[in-house]
């Protein structure tokens, strides 16, 4: 994170950082739904733990330690993520893992590999290079499988020396109970709408776009920013329910299968809400067609949940998209 990026740390992240850093504990679990900043908060915590010139309880952003984290090269910080996340966020892989991926021996892992965890355990047993202790950041922690999580247990319970852990999770219920029990737990705070809109506008979004993307993300600010940066204008999002009701496959053509299903689930949710007399969450009422049969919507919701389990391995992504859109069109055009 550069100095420019640090200048726009969300205010709700800064407030939670201050509260957590004022407490003692060698292992924290940051939990909550996606889009609330677990990774950002976890990184802020390890920056402060390792900073050589802490200012008002937070990292200075100027010392050698802060710079080393900025360039992803801090000797006393171990970051554990799925390799896909590591690559997306600019964290280096081990030489062997990078070589295997470069040589196309395997694809980047979507789970936290047990080999990486064993390297992390070995890291905790080494002497601190800068004398400020060591830190391990795990995100998203639910991407540890049972073998990987069990490899962490003893070290998490009795860390050697001055090692501290922060596990950031968007599905903490998937973690082993033995992992959760060894951590102090912090549930992420949900910011106020005005606070989130101000922050999104500070990232360069127009007020109307900030409002639309925040609604599209279900009120989750980081997810809203990711949607805004995906390249789709806000109007393209608001048009999706009508496009689905018309069977317009092209409106979804630039999305991966899992993303398409995610959008359809949001449309289905809002239609179920309206059919039950509740307010929609992801779209404005005027963007949605007339609610369909409640029974059909409920059945469609179950079908989408089942489809999501195999979305990463469709036999033919094009045919899958056409089938998903055709089914959605059929449901939306049914009548009670």
C-alpha positions in Angstrom: 0.0 0.0 0.0 1.6 3.3 -1.1 1.5 6.5 0.8 -1.2 7.8 -1.5 -3.3 4.7 -0.8 -2.8 5.0 2.9 -4.2 8.6 2.8 -7.6 7.1 1.9 -7.9 4.4 4.5 -11.6 4.2 5.1 -12.6 5.9 8.4 -14.4 2.9 9.7 -11.2 0.8 9.2 -9.1 3.5 11.0 -11.5 3.5 14.0 -11.5 -0.3 14.3 -7.7 -0.4 13.9 -7.3 2.0 16.9 -9.7 0.0 19.1 -7.9 -3.3 18.3 -4.4 -2.0 18.6 -5.2 -0.7 22.1 -5.9 -4.3 23.2 -3.4 -7.1 23.9 -3.5 -10.5 22.3 -1.3 -12.6 20.0 -4.0 -13.8 17.6 -7.0 -12.0 16.2 -9.8 -13.3 14.0 -11.5 -10.5 12.0 -14.9 -11.8 10.8 -17.8 -10.5 8.8 -19.3 -10.6 5.3 -17.2 -9.6 2.3 -16.7 -6.0 1.4 -16.3 -4.7 4.9 -12.5 -4.5 4.9 -11.1 -7.5 6.8 -8.0 -7.6 4.7 -7.4 -3.9 4.9 -7.9 -3.9 8.7 -5.6 -6.9 9.1 -2.9 -5.2 7.0 -3.2 -2.0 9.0 -2.7 -4.0 12.2 0.4 -5.8 11.1 1.8 -2.5 9.8 1.4 -1.0 13.2 2.9 -4.1 15.0 6.0 -3.9 12.9 6.4 -0.1 12.5 9.7 1.3 13.8 8.2 4.8 14.5 4.6 4.3 15.6 2.6 7.6 15.6 -0.4 7.9 17.9 -0.7 4.1 18.0 -0.6 3.6 14.2 2.1 2.9 11.6 4.0 6.0 10.5 4.0 5.1 6.8 7.6 6.4 6.4 10.0 4.1 8.2 11.9 1.2 6.6 9.4 -1.3 8.0 6.4 0.5 6.4 8.3 0.8 3.1 9.2 -2.9 3.2 5.5 -3.8 3.6 4.6 -1.3 0.8 6.9 -3.2 -1.6 5.8 -6.6 -0.3 9.3 -7.5 1.0 9.2 -7.4 4.8 11.4 -10.1 6.4 9.2 -10.3 9.5 5.8 -10.5 7.8 4.4 -13.8 6.5 1.3 -13.4 4.3 -0.8 -16.6 3.8 -3.3 -16.5 1.0 -4.5 -18.6 -1.9 -2.0 -18.1 -4.7 -4.7 -16.5 -6.8 -5.1 -13.8 -4.1 -1.4 -13.4 -3.7 -0.9 -12.7 -7.4 -3.9 -10.3 -7.5 -2.7 -8.3 -4.5 1.0 -8.2 -5.4 2.4 -10.5 -2.8 5.3 -12.8 -4.0 5.0 -16.5 -4.1 7.7 -18.9 -3.0 10.3 -19.6 -5.7 9.0 -23.2 -6.1 5.4 -22.2 -6.3 6.1 -19.4 -8.8 8.3 -21.8 -10.9 5.6 -24.5 -11.0 3.0 -21.9 -12.2 5.3 -20.3 -14.7 6.2 -23.8 -16.1 2.4 -24.6 -16.3 2.9 -27.6 -14.1 -0.2 -26.5 -12.2 -2.5 -23.5 -11.9 -2.4 -21.0 -9.0 -4.2 -22.5 -6.1 -7.6 -21.2 -4.8 -6.9 -22.6 -1.4 -4.1 -21.8 1.1 -1.7 -24.7 0.5 -0.4 -26.9 3.3 3.1 -26.3 1.9 2.7 -22.6 2.4 1.4 -23.2 6.0 4.4 -25.3 6.8 6.7 -22.6 5.5 4.8 -20.1 7.8 5.3 -22.3 10.8 9.0 -22.5 10.1 9.0 -18.6 9.7 7.6 -18.2 13.2 10.5 -20.2 14.7 13.1 -17.8 13.2 14.6 -14.8 15.0 13.0 -11.4 14.1 15.1 -9.6 11.5 14.2 -6.1 12.5 13.7 -6.5 16.2 10.0 -5.6 16.3 8.6 -9.1 16.4 7.0 -11.0 13.6 3.5 -11.1 12.2 1.4 -13.6 10.2 -1.5 -12.4 8.1 -4.0 -15.1 6.9 -6.7 -14.1 4.3 -9.3 -15.3 3.6 -8.8 -17.7 6.5 -11.7 -19.9 5.5 -9.6 -21.0 2.5 -7.5 -23.2 4.7 -8.6 -26.8 4.3 -8.6 -29.1 7.3 -5.0 -30.3 6.8 -3.7 -26.7 6.4 -5.6 -25.5 9.4 -4.4 -28.4 11.6 -0.8 -27.5 10.6 -1.4 -24.1 12.2 -3.1 -25.1 15.4 -0.2 -25.7 17.8 1.7 -22.6 16.6 -1.4 -20.5 16.9 -2.0 -21.7 20.5 1.6 -21.4 21.7 3.5 -19.1 19.3 7.3 -19.0 19.7 8.8 -15.7 20.8 7.0 -12.5 19.8 4.9 -13.7 16.9 1.4 -12.3 16.4 -1.4 -13.5 14.1 -4.3 -11.9 12.4 -6.8 -14.1 10.5 -9.2 -12.2 8.3 -12.3 -14.1 7.2 -15.5 -13.6 5.1 -17.0 -16.9 6.2 -15.7 -17.6 9.7 -18.3 -20.3 10.3 -16.3 -22.4 7.8 -13.2 -22.3 10.1 -12.4 -25.2 12.4 -13.8 -24.5 15.9 -10.3 -25.2 17.3 -9.0 -22.3 15.1 -11.7 -19.9 16.3 -11.2 -20.8 19.9 -7.5 -19.8 19.8 -8.2 -16.3 18.6 -9.7 -13.1 20.0 -12.7 -12.4 17.8 -13.6 -9.1 16.3 -16.8 -8.7 14.2 -16.4 -6.1 11.5 -18.4 -2.9 12.0 -20.9 -2.0 9.3 -20.4 1.7 8.3 -23.2 4.3 8.0 -24.5 4.9 4.4 -23.3 8.5 4.4 -19.9 7.5 5.5 -19.6 4.8 2.8 -20.9 7.2 0.1 -18.4 9.9 1.1 -15.6 7.4 0.9 -16.6 6.0 -2.5 -16.8 9.5 -3.9 -13.3 10.1 -2.5 -12.2 7.2 -4.7 -13.5 9.1 -7.7 -17.0 7.8 -8.1 -19.8 10.2 -9.1 -22.6 10.5 -6.4 -25.2 8.6 -8.5 -22.7 5.8 -9.4 -21.6 5.5 -5.8 -25.2 5.1 -4.7 -26.0 2.5 -7.5 -22.9 0.4 -6.8 -23.3 0.6 -3.1 -26.9 -0.8 -3.5 -25.6 -3.4 -6.0 -23.2 -4.7 -3.4 -25.8 -4.9 -0.7 -24.3 -2.0 1.2 -20.7 -3.4 1.3 -18.3 -0.6 0.4 -15.3 -2.5 -0.8 -17.5 -4.7 -3.0 -19.1 -1.6 -4.3 -15.6 -0.1 -5.2 -14.7 -3.4 -6.9 -17.8 -3.3 -9.0 -17.1 0.3 -10.0 -13.6 -0.6 -11.0 -14.7 -3.6 -13.0 -15.4 -1.4 -16.0 -19.2 -1.7 -16.1 -21.0 1.6 -15.8 -23.7 1.9 -13.1 -26.4 2.0 -15.8 -25.3 -1.4 -17.0 -25.9 -2.9 -13.6 -29.3 -1.4 -13.2 -30.3 -2.7 -16.6 -29.5 -6.3 -15.8 -32.9 -7.4 -14.4 -34.7 -6.1 -17.5 -32.1 -7.7 -19.8 -32.6 -11.0 -18.1 -36.4 -10.8 -18.5 -35.8 -10.2 -22.2 -33.4 -13.1 -22.5 -30.5 -10.8 -23.5 -27.4 -13.1 -23.1 -25.0 -10.3 -24.2 -25.7 -8.3 -21.1 -23.9 -11.1 -19.1 -21.3 -12.1 -21.7 -18.3 -10.4 -20.0 -18.9 -12.1 -16.6 -17.5 -15.4 -15.4 -20.0 -18.2 -14.7 -19.8 -17.7 -10.9 -20.3 -13.9 -11.4 -23.3 -14.5 -13.6 -24.9 -16.8 -10.9 -24.1 -14.2 -8.3 -26.0 -11.5 -10.3 -28.9 -13.9 -10.8 -29.0 -14.7 -7.1 -29.3 -11.0 -6.4 -32.1 -10.5 -8.9 -33.9 -13.6 -7.4 -33.4 -12.3 -3.9 -35.0 -8.9 -4.8 -37.9 -10.5 -6.6 -38.5 -12.9 -3.6 -38.4 -9.8 -1.3 -41.0 -7.9 -3.4 -43.2 -11.0 -3.8 -43.2 -11.2 0.0 -43.9 -7.5 0.5 -40.4 -6.5 1.5 -38.1 -3.9 -0.1 -35.5 -5.0 -2.6 -31.8 -4.9 -1.5 -29.7 -4.8 -4.6 -31.8 -3.0 -7.2 -34.2 -0.1 -7.2 -37.9 -1.1 -7.5 -38.2 0.6 -10.9 -35.3 -1.5 -12.2 -37.1 -4.8 -11.5 -39.9 -6.4 -13.6 -43.2 -7.4 -12.0 -42.6 -10.0 -9.3 -43.0 -13.6 -10.5 -44.6 -16.6 -8.8 -43.2 -17.0 -5.3 -43.0 -20.7 -5.6 -41.1 -20.5 -8.9 -38.7 -17.9 -7.4 -38.0 -20.1 -4.4 -37.3 -23.1 -6.7 -35.1 -20.9 -8.9 -33.1 -19.8 -5.8 -32.4 -23.4 -5.0 -31.3 -24.1 -8.5 -28.9 -21.2 -8.5 -27.3 -22.3 -5.2 -26.8 -25.8 -6.7 -25.3 -24.3 -9.9 -22.8 -22.2 -8.0 -21.2 -25.4 -6.6 -19.9 -26.3 -10.1 -19.7 -22.9 -11.6 -15.9 -22.9 -11.7 -15.9 -26.1 -13.9 -18.7 -25.8 -16.5 -18.6 -28.2 -19.4 -19.2 -25.3 -21.7 -19.3 -21.8 -20.3 -21.2 -20.4 -23.3 -23.9 -23.0 -23.1 -24.1 -22.6 -19.3 -24.7 -18.9 -19.7 -27.4 -19.4 -22.3 -29.1 -22.0 -20.0 -28.9 -19.7 -17.0 -30.3 -16.7 -18.8 -33.1 -18.8 -20.4 -34.2 -20.2 -17.1 -34.1 -16.7 -15.5 -36.2 -15.3 -18.3 -38.7 -18.0 -17.9 -39.1 -17.4 -14.2 -39.2 -13.6 -14.4 -41.9 -13.8 -17.1 -44.1 -16.2 -15.1 -47.0 -14.7 -13.2 -48.5 -15.6 -9.8 
